[in-house]
Amino acid sequence: LQSSSGSPLQKGLVKKALEFSVFCEAFVPPIVFSANEKLSDFHQLQ
């Protein structure tokens, strides 16, 4: 499954970048959302 363009290293980096972006899309929004919830709760206590 080797194409002529790009070295194996570049392919590995692209694969890692894609996996990382999928990971971020899966995990970052809930973390940001819960952090915003905690911040708004904190501001209401002031």
N, C-alpha and C positions, 0 to 999 in steps of 0.2 A: 504493500500500500504506500510505496514511496513515490511522490511526485517529483518532477525535476526541479521545481522551485523551492528554495528554502532548505536550510540544513536541518538535520534532526534536532539540533539544539534549539533552533528557532521554532520548530514545530512544538517542541516540548514547552517552550516559554509561552507560546500562543495557547496551548492546551491549558497550562496552569492559569493563565490570565482569564480564560473563559470560565474555568472552574471557580476562580476567585470571584469573578463578577456574579456568577450564579449564587455563590455562597453569600456575597454581600446583599444581593437582592432578597435572599431568603431570610437572613438573620438581622440585617441592620434596621429595616423599618420597625419591627416590633421593639427593638432596643430603644430606638429614637422615640417611638411612641410612648413607651413606659417612662422614659426619662422626662419627656414633656409633661406627662401626667403628674409625676412626682414634683416637678418644678412648679406646676400650677397649684398643686396642693400646698406646697411650701409657701408660695406667694399669698395664698388665701389665709394662711395662719398669721401672717405679719400684721 
